[in-house]
Amino acid sequence: MERTQHKQEINMSETLMNRINELISHYPEDKRKSALLPVLHEVQDAHDNWLSVELMDKVAEILHILPIEVYEVATFYTMYNLKPVGKFMFEFCQTSPCCLNGVEDLMDYTCDKLGVKVGETTADGLFEVRGVECLGACGYAPMMQLGDFYKEHLTKDKIDQLITDCRDNKIILHDK
């Protein structure tokens, strides 16, 4: 795993460690690795929504597995971020139903509005636009995920309102 130039403070707070241990407790002692996905989610949430190599190494240590086992999972799933990302990630579904309903135009519109390309973060660190695979809400196309929530039947007006609401701190990202 290539070490990036991005530095990240590793803060395994007591609250975070309690949550990790609670997740691990759901599995037999010799199957701690089974907790890897939910543990990575918790650790990522506690560290500005991304995972550095050092942080993944710490997860490996906690789960008593090899670092490569963590890297394999974190690099496979797009829900894990391996570099700093925008606070508000607009993750547009790019599968057939959404494409047939204009999601590509909405992605271009959003990128133009924010002054970024897909995969880039705005200079202020607030926004990132991504294309992702099916989010399982085909009947609500075009749609995207923002934090833990789906934004459905998207239009340019809805995108404009979402951007405004994000800037005004009116958007809740997590259902916790």
PEVEN-V677143 format. One record per pair of residues at least 12 apart in sequence whose C-alpha atoms are under 7 Angstrom apart, sorted by the first residue. I is the first residue (numbers start at 1). J is the second residue. D is the distance in Angstrom with one decimal. If there is no record, write none. Layout:
BEGIN
i=I j=J d=D
i=I j=J d=D
END
This chain:
BEGIN
i=3 j=53 d=6.4
i=6 j=83 d=7.0
i=8 j=52 d=6.5
i=10 j=55 d=6.3
i=20 j=39 d=5.9
i=23 j=35 d=6.3
i=32 j=63 d=5.7
i=33 j=63 d=6.0
i=33 j=65 d=6.9
i=49 j=81 d=6.8
i=50 j=80 d=6.7
i=50 j=81 d=4.6
i=50 j=82 d=5.6
i=50 j=83 d=5.8
i=50 j=84 d=5.7
i=50 j=85 d=7.0
i=51 j=81 d=6.0
i=51 j=82 d=5.1
i=51 j=83 d=6.8
i=52 j=82 d=6.0
i=52 j=83 d=6.8
i=56 j=70 d=6.3
i=85 j=121 d=6.3
i=85 j=128 d=6.7
i=86 j=121 d=5.4
i=86 j=125 d=4.9
i=86 j=126 d=4.8
i=86 j=127 d=4.5
i=86 j=128 d=4.9
i=87 j=125 d=6.5
i=87 j=126 d=4.8
i=87 j=127 d=5.9
i=88 j=126 d=5.7
i=88 j=127 d=4.8
i=88 j=128 d=6.3
i=88 j=146 d=6.7
i=89 j=127 d=5.8
i=89 j=128 d=4.7
i=89 j=129 d=5.9
i=89 j=146 d=5.9
i=89 j=147 d=7.0
i=90 j=128 d=6.1
i=90 j=129 d=4.8
i=90 j=130 d=6.1
i=90 j=144 d=6.5
i=90 j=145 d=6.2
i=90 j=146 d=5.4
i=91 j=129 d=6.1
i=91 j=130 d=4.7
i=91 j=131 d=5.6
i=91 j=132 d=6.1
i=91 j=144 d=5.2
i=91 j=145 d=5.1
i=91 j=146 d=6.5
i=92 j=130 d=6.1
i=92 j=131 d=4.9
i=92 j=132 d=5.9
i=92 j=143 d=6.2
i=92 j=144 d=4.1
i=92 j=145 d=6.5
i=93 j=131 d=6.0
i=93 j=132 d=5.1
i=93 j=133 d=5.7
i=93 j=134 d=5.6
i=93 j=135 d=6.1
i=93 j=143 d=6.1
i=93 j=144 d=5.6
i=94 j=131 d=5.9
i=94 j=132 d=5.9
i=94 j=133 d=5.8
i=94 j=134 d=6.7
i=95 j=133 d=6.1
i=95 j=134 d=5.6
i=97 j=138 d=5.8
i=97 j=141 d=6.2
i=98 j=138 d=6.9
i=98 j=141 d=4.8
i=98 j=142 d=4.4
i=98 j=143 d=6.7
i=101 j=141 d=6.2
i=101 j=142 d=5.6
i=102 j=142 d=6.5
i=103 j=142 d=5.4
i=106 j=156 d=6.6
i=111 j=129 d=6.9
i=118 j=130 d=5.4
i=140 j=152 d=5.3
i=140 j=153 d=5.4
i=141 j=153 d=5.4
i=142 j=154 d=5.5
i=146 j=173 d=6.6
i=147 j=173 d=4.2
i=147 j=174 d=5.8
i=148 j=173 d=5.9
i=148 j=174 d=5.1
i=148 j=175 d=6.3
END
